[in-house]
Amino acid sequence: MDKSTLGGLVAGWGMVMLAIILGGVGFGPYIDIPSVVIVFGGTIAVTAGQFEGKDLKRIVPAFKVALNEVKVEPLPELVEKIVFYATEIKKHGVMQIEQKVLQETNPFFKEAFQLLVDGTKPDVLQPLMELKLEHMNKRHTTMIGIFGNMGGTAGAMGMIGTLVGLVAMLANLSDPAAVGPAMAVALLTTMYGALLGTLFAGLIESKLSQKHNVEVTACEVIIQGATMIAAEESIGNIKMQLNSILVEAAE
């Protein structure tokens, strides 16, 4: 479990609830069904219309990714492991690492180094793994975009609800009993839209983006390392090139 993501969600929503409690009027005045329909229903409808069904099916898995820790090894440890494999190959040949590669849990690493064990040339290995990285990047970017669009749509639906409420209020100024409910719709839809866009969609979008960047950097290190090993580069050169990727990622 990613404690920062869970903590952010719980703390954010908790602060809002605490503010409502301290306000002294309870939760009742903050619950308005028309506002819920406009913001939540409208956001779901617009999001469903913007993306393909196959992408929408991955919303829940993507949300789980945001809540869980990144499964990628820390980059310095990844570099050390690649250097270790390179050293073993230099000393004992590529078949020395075959059993270790089969035990790897990172699918991207396992595939790259299995190609290495199979004797794949660097000019073939690198394009193959870069193509795989490109497909992964497209999948991740789509999911990040879905949550980003959800955040923007929620805010827009909040404004639409506000306009609906204001029109209803202005149309019933002569009826004091109708002004209150219309004003509630006007105010609460803005609030709901801000909460959904900031304390859910925006937070998840940001977390997925960060985890995507970490995974992409790790994949770039793996591709570079496997390609250089296949090209029989020196251990020192491999280590220097991989560490330079880490420096660029840290900037």
N, C-alpha and C positions, 0 to 999 in steps of 0.2 A: 504494500500500500504506500502510495506517495503521500507522506504526511503533510507536505506543504500545500498540495492541491486540496486535500480533504480539509486541512486547517483553514485554508482561505475560504472555501465554501461555507463551512460551519461558522467561522468567525464573522464573515460578511452578513450572512442571513441572521446570525445571532444578534449582531449589532442593530439591525433593523427591527427585529422583534423586541429587543430591549428598549429601543427608543419608543416603540408603540406602547409598551407596558408603562414606561415612565410618563408617557403622555396622559395617562389616567383615564382614557376613554375605552380601553379594551380593544379587542380585535374586531368587534362587530362593525364599526364604521368603516373599517378598511377592507371589508369584503363586499364586492359588488359583482354580481354575476354578469351583467352586460359588459363590464370592463374586462372580465376574464375572457369572455367569448371573443371580444374584439382583439385583444392582445395575443392571448395564447392560441386561440383558434385561427386568427388571421396569420400569425407567424408560422404555424404548422402548415396552413394551406399554401402560403406563398413559397415556403421552403420546398414543399412537395412539388410545386409547379416549376421550380427553378432547376431541380436536379433529377437525374435518372433514378429509377427504382433501385438498381443495383448499388448505387451509391448511398441512397437513403437507408438501405438495409444495414449499412456499416456504421450508422450513427451510434448505436448502443455499444458495439465493440470499440469504437473510437473513444467514447466516453470512458469506458473501462481502462483504456490505455492511459488516458489522462490521470486516472485515479491510481494507477499502479506505477511502481518504480520502473525506470528504464532498464531493460534486460541487457543492454550493451555493456561490455566491460569498460572500466575506466580507461581512457585513451593511453596513458603512460604504460599501464599493464598490457594493453593490446600491442603496443610497440615492442615491449620486452618479449612478448610471446612470439611475435613475428621474427624478431632477431634471433630468438632461441631456435626456431624452426630453420632459419637460414643457416645458422651455425651447424646444426645437426646434419643438414643436407651437404654442407661443405665438407664435413668430416667423414660422413658415412654413406652419403648418397640419398637420393630422394625417397627410396623405399623405406628408409629408417623412420620416416614420420607417418607412414600410412596408417598404422593402428591408432596413433594419437589423433590424426585428422578425423577418423571415423567416430571418435568419442566426443568431438566438438559439439557444443549445443547451439552455437550461433550458426544458423543456416547459411548466411552469406559467407562467413569465414570458411565453413565446411565446404561449400561449393567451390570457392576460389582455390583452396588448397587441394581439393580433390582433382581439379583440373591440372594443378601443378604436379601432383603425384602421377597423373595419367600421361605426363610428358607434353602437355599443351604448350605450344610456343608462345612467347610473350606478345607477339603481334596478333595472336588469336585470343589469348586469355583476357587481355585488357579490354578489347571491344565487347566481348561477351559479358563480362562483369559490369562494364559501364552501361550496357543496355539493360541489365537487370536492375541496376541502381536507378536508371531513368524511369523504369516502370514503377519502382517503389516510390520515387519522388512524385510521380503523377498521382498515385493513390493517396499519398499523405497530403499533397497539396489540395486535392479535392475535398478531403475531410476537413482540413483546416478552413477551407473556403466555405464549407457548409455552416460551420459554427460562426464564422465571421459574418456571413449573410444573415444568419439567425439573429445575431446581435443588432445589426443595422435594421433588419426588418421589424424587430420588436420595438425599437425606438420609433420607427415610422408609424407602426400600428398604434402606438401610444399617442402620437400626435393626431392621427386620424380619429381615435376615440375622443380625444379632447375636443376636436372640432365638432364631432357628433353631439357631444354633451353641451357644448356652447350653443349650437343651433337649437337644440331642444330647450335649453334654458331661456334663450332670447324669445323663442316662440311662445313661451308660457310665463312671461313676466307678470301677466295679470293674475296668474294662479300661484300663490305662494307655496302651495303644497307640492307643485310640480317642479319648482325651482331647485329644491334640495336634491332630489334624485338625479336631475340633469347635471347639477354641479358636481355631484359625486362621480358620475361617469367621466366628466371632463377632467377632474383632478386625478382620479384613481387610475385611469388608463395611462396617463403619463407616468405615474409611479410604477405601475406594473411593467410598462415597457422598459423603463430605466433599470428596474431590478432584473428582469429577464435578460436584457442585453448586456448588463455589466456583471452581475453576480452569478451568472450561469454561462451564457454563450461566450462572452468576452473572456472570462477566466479560462474556460476550456480551450478556446482558440489559442490563447497565449501559451498555455501549457503544452498543447500538441505541437505548436510551432517550435518551442524550445527542444522538445524531445526529438522532433524531426531533425533539427540541426545537429544534435548530438549523434544521431544514428547515421546521418549522411556523412559526417566527418569520419566516423568509425569505418564506414564502408570505403571511403576514399583512402584511408590508411591501409585497409586490407587489399584493395586493388593495387595500390602503389607497391606495397610490400611483396605481394605474390608475383607481380609483373617483374620486379627487379630481381627476385630470386630466380624466376624462370630465365631471365637474361644473364644470370650468373654474375651479377654485380657483387662487388666486395661488401663484406659485412659492415665496414665503416661507412661506406657510401649509403647503404640501405638505412642504417641507423640515422645518419644525418638527414636524409630526405624525409624520413618519417617524422622525425622530431621537428622539421621545418613546418610540416602540416599542422602539428600541435601548436606551434607558435602562432601560425596564422589564425587558427581557430580560437586562440585565447585573446587575440587582439580585438 
